[in-house]
Amino acid sequence: MTLPPSGLPRDEVLAKLQELRAGDLAARGGRTFAYVYDPARPDIDELGHEVYASYLDVNGLDPTVFPSLLAMENDVVDIARRHLGSTTAVGSFTSGGTESIILAVKAARDLAGIEEPQVVLPVTAHAAFQKACHYLGLEAVLVDVDPTTFRAVPSAVEAAITDRTVLLVASAASYAHGVVDPVEEIAALGLARGIPVHVDGCIGGWLLPYFRRLGIDVPAFDLSVPGVTSISVDLHKYAYAPKGASVVLYADPAMRRKQYYATADWTGYTMINATVQSTKSGGPLAAAWAVLQAVGDDGYLELADKTLRATRRLVEGVGKVEGLRVLGEPEMALVAVASDEVDVFVLCDEMNARGWYVQPQLGYRGLPASMHLTLTASSDAVVDDLLVDLAVCVEASRGVVAGDEGLLAAVKDLNPDELGDDVLATLLPLAGIEPGDGLPDRMAAINTLLEAMPMRLRERLLTEFLGLLFTPGNDAG
């Protein structure tokens, strides 16, 4: 694309945007069970959008220049820390869970100040921790979880600790299965050894306290637990703020100081950054502040109640569909559905064909493949319809086999480190991915093939595909 010779009229620009969005998933309406968080309240959406736009051109780089942003960040952090068991913790507003996690890992690394630092992670911990380790030069030590409950096993975590361990991690809750790790036991391990413990509450930290008030037996997980030194919570999830809103909290200000970056060693102004970003729009912070104010505690309890009702009906309904089972006993509004009778990848395709977006999760280290559903307040109005279609889709999936046996056997023996990028490009069509065509409507065969591959090969193949997508002039997708 080149710039138009002269600027286009506003209406024409907006019309082009509508064309581009025609293929996007619906962010509202309750039929998308991943990636979006729908409160089913247009007033919240409208307020968030309005305030976001009003602060787009306000720069959050220097908190002394725009004091309204500083005041709002202090308010948001105060609300978050009180919600998560502390009146004395400090923290920062960030762009999302990944940035919050990267900062927590950096703080732990710099606090320890040792060579070749390690982070001990249950395999169910969010991949953002491995990303943080990759970016920051730490080793991620992965620990298997209980294959029935899908929770971290404290004894296994303890066995993985070495004199190079700088951080232990627990999830509240894990994304894949919606269960809360035994935070108290893991925090006790950290406390006894002087190792920081981070609780990933990005997806569950806001909602779980409300679920507890609604009668769910939620294990202790927040800053009130001795030994928990930091916690992250995303406000653009179950606080229903617009995207780009998260908070990372620290029990001790000394640890937060290790999160900061400063340098005076150049010709410009002395750079001091609280977070990864330097220049950043004030829109996400202002919108998050406004949504928190507008919804209030009673409003969030009502939204949580709708979410809980939907989750209970889904779990109960899945149990009545022959051949399906819910993995573990989720405390959160995150449900993983598995089957020994039908291919869950085929089942996901069938559900997507009927207008439901559900997310396939590949099998991993003995844990079964599953269909993931993230429920929100909007799910309360549609979950019964989903269950009807789910039963129909199970029957439609019976006996359907995805993938070519010969190809599946062949990829298991491939060494990804011996394959050049040109060879990887030739594998894409074998996986059902044609450059320039985007992904096919049905993904079961591709997911089956990806699951059969060595993980490093899967990573390299998808990296190659991502590179093709982000190529100017490529209309894939």
Sequence and secondary structure as in RCSB ss.txt:
>XXXX:A:sequence
MTLPPSGLPRDEVLAKLQELRAGDLAARGGRTFAYVYDPARPDIDELGHEVYASYLDVNGLDPTVFPSLLAMEND
VVDIARRHLGSTTAVGSFTSGGTESIILAVKAARDLAGIEEPQVVLPVTAHAAFQKACHYLGLEAVLVDVDPTTF
RAVPSAVEAAITDRTVLLVASAASYAHGVVDPVEEIAALGLARGIPVHVDGCIGGWLLPYFRRLGIDVPAFDLSV
PGVTSISVDLHKYAYAPKGASVVLYADPAMRRKQYYATADWTGYTMINATVQSTKSGGPLAAAWAVLQAVGDDGY
LELADKTLRATRRLVEGVGKVEGLRVLGEPEMALVAVASDEVDVFVLCDEMNARGWYVQPQLGYRGLPASMHLTL
TASSDAVVDDLLVDLAVCVEASRGVVAGDEGLLAAVKDLNPDELGDDVLATLLPLAGIEPGDGLPDRMAAINTLL
EAMPMRLRERLLTEFLGLLFTPGNDAG
>XXXX:A:secstr
    SS   HHHHHHHHHHHGGGS  SSSS B SS    S HHHHHHHHHHHHHTTT B S TTT HHHHHHHHH
HHHHHHHHTT SS EEEEESSHHHHHHHHHHHHHHHH  SS EEEEETTS THHHHHHHHHT EEEEE B TTT 
 B HHHHHHH  TTEEEEEEESS TTT     HHHHHHHHHHHT  EEEE TTTTTTHHHHHHTT      STTS
TT  EEEEETTSTT   SS EEEEESSHHHHHHH EEE  SSSS EEESSS SS BSHHHHHHHHHHHHHHHHHH
HHHHHHHHHHHHHHHHHHHTSTTEEESS  SSSEEEEEESSS HHHHHHHHHHTT B EEE  BTTB  EEEEE 
 GGGGGTHHHHHHHHHHHHHHHTT   S HHHHHHHHT  GGG  HHHHHHHHHHTT BTTTB  S  HHHHHHH
HHS HHHHHHHHHHHHHHHTSTT    
